[in-house]
Amino acid sequence: MSSLFDLTGRTALITGSTRGLGFAYAKGLAQAGAAVILNGTHAQRLEDAVAELCDAGFTASGFVFDVADERSVEAMFSRLDEQGVQVEIVINNAGIQHRQPMLELALADWQRVLDVNLTSAFIVGRAAARRMVARGSGGKIINIGSLTSEAARATVAPYTAAKGGVKMLTKAMAAEWAEHGIQCNAIGPGYIHTEMNSALVDNPEFDRWVKASNPSRRWGKPDELIGTAVYLSSAASDYVSGQIIYVDGGWLATL
Ligand code: GCO
């Protein structure tokens, strides 16, 4: 049974993985045996994250590139091609948040959130899938959604629109790439205690709302996303495609 979840010999790219959920995904896939490629835009944070995994005995490397910039993504994949590195698993985790009422929201801020949180998944997923199809050996693409893939919270409109798009992009990828042996799925994290959410955790009113709104009555922990990430990255999910799995403490299942 454990071999179903074994990622030994696989190479995985996790975008936005120097901290938070992205680092948890990278650590989890490394623990399952994968060689992990981390990504970020901050060189020192990336170096520190790669060093932490290497010091723990895992196989890790890192690339600074802008996931929303097509040329930056293609340059990174070309470097991997030259090194003979074949990315078999992609977790499109990179994302930013911008909390502001739409009436005050600048178009540039809207566009940047859509670019980083949605278009990047298309750019990175397409680059990876082109190579997976050419190799004929299939692969795994995992996009990261959100509770806002299903329901909206006021003041995070671009994030909500992007995460709703991530859910449907995942289905579109499944529709086109399943025949090539590429399974495309998504993870929908609930409210997880991460740096991106630190302002929310530290806000007593928001903290009370999160705990009152999910039957687990608590924030999630980044490591609680690892099992689902390993499942969707492994042979255990070879006949699963186009799905989004919510890791939300039961939030979306309850009134
Ligand atoms: C917010 C939070 C959320 C969470 C998560 C919920 O401002 O509401 O950032 O977006 O991060 O996406 O599933």
Boltz pocket constraint, residues with backbone or C-beta under 6 A from the ligand:
constraints:
  - pocket:
      binder: B
      contacts: [[A, 97], [A, 99], [A, 145], [A, 146], [A, 147], [A, 148], [A, 153], [A, 156], [A, 159], [A, 188], [A, 189], [A, 190], [A, 191], [A, 192], [A, 196], [A, 197], [A, 200]]
      max_distance: 6.0
